[in-house]
Amino acid sequence: LAASLITKWGCDKGHPQAEAVRQTVLNQMAQTPAACLYADLFACNTFAPLTLPAKPTLIITASNDKMTPAAAGQDLAQRLAAKTVALEGGHMMLVEQAGNIAKALGAFAKAL
């Protein structure tokens, strides 16, 4: 049930291949032990950065992310003095926007 809800909320309905993205993510999650999902959700729920990172940081947000809204990412970036990149998409932006994420990471690494 958790995997089904995560893919329902996490995949951007506006993506041209939304159902394929949703099914791909759901298939991957089905192969992952439940304890991993529990640990991931627990870590997300208890995450609280206390200090500034020692290295330059990039935070990538997605405009339609219902699980981690872009505003929350921008707020975290401001608190951490991090660079931000805003993309279209949902929480599953690594699948939905892989090319754009690769470009953003490449530009960030090149600027270091």
N, C-alpha and C positions, 0 to 999 in steps of 0.2 A: 504494500500500500504506500509506504514512504517513497519508494522509487517512482511509482506512478504519479504521486502528487508532485514530487520534485520535477519530473519531466514536464508535467502539465504546467506548473508555474515557471519553470526555468527556461523553457524554449519560447522564443518570440513568435507569437502567432502571425506576425507580419512577414516573417522570413519566407522567401519564395519556395523553400523546401522544408517548411515547418514540420510536417508529419514525418519526413525522412530523418530530420535531425532528432525529433522526439524519439523515434523508434531506435535510432543508433545509440542514443544515450541510454535509453531503457535497456537495450540489449547489453551494453557495457556494465550497467549497474547490476543486472541480473547475474553477472559473472563475478561480482565482488561480494565477499563475505559480509553478512549483516553487521558484524562487529566493526568493520571498517567504516560503514556508513554511520554507525552510532558514534564512533570516535571522531569522525569528521564533524558531525552535527554538534557534538559536545564541545569540540574545539571552537567552532564558530560561535556558539552560544556564550562561551566564557572568554573570548578574545578581548583583551584590553591592553593595547600598547602603553607601556609606562614610560619608555624613554625613546628619544629620537634614534632612528637607525644610524649606524656609523658610516654607512655608505649611501650614495645617491639612490633614491627610491622612485620607482614608477608605479603609479596606480592607474589601471585601465578600468573605466566604467562603461556600462551599457545603458543606453537610454530607456530600454523597456525591461530592465532587470527588476523583477518583483521580489526576489529573495534578498538582494543587496542593492537597494535603490541607488541610482547615480548620485543623489544628494549625499547619501551616507559615505560613499567613496570619496566625494569631493571634500566633505568635512574631515575625513581621516587624512586625506592628502594635505589639507591645510594644517592640521595638527602636527603632521610629520614633516612638513616642509618638503613634500614630495612633488614630483612632476606628475601631471595627469594627462591622460588621453581619453577622450570621450568617443565611443563608437555607438552605432546603431545596433540594436539587438537585445537579447535577453541574457539571463544568467549563464546560459550555455554558450557564451560568446566564443569560447575556444573552438567549438564546432561550427558555430554560425558565421564567425568572422575570422577564421584562421589566417587568411592572407593579410588582413588588416592588422591583426595582432602581431604577426611576424614582422610587418613593416614597422610598427610602433616600437617593438623590442629592438629591431635593428637600428633604428634611428636613435633610440635611447642609448644603446651600447656604443654606437659610433661617437656620440657626443661625450662619452666619459673620458 
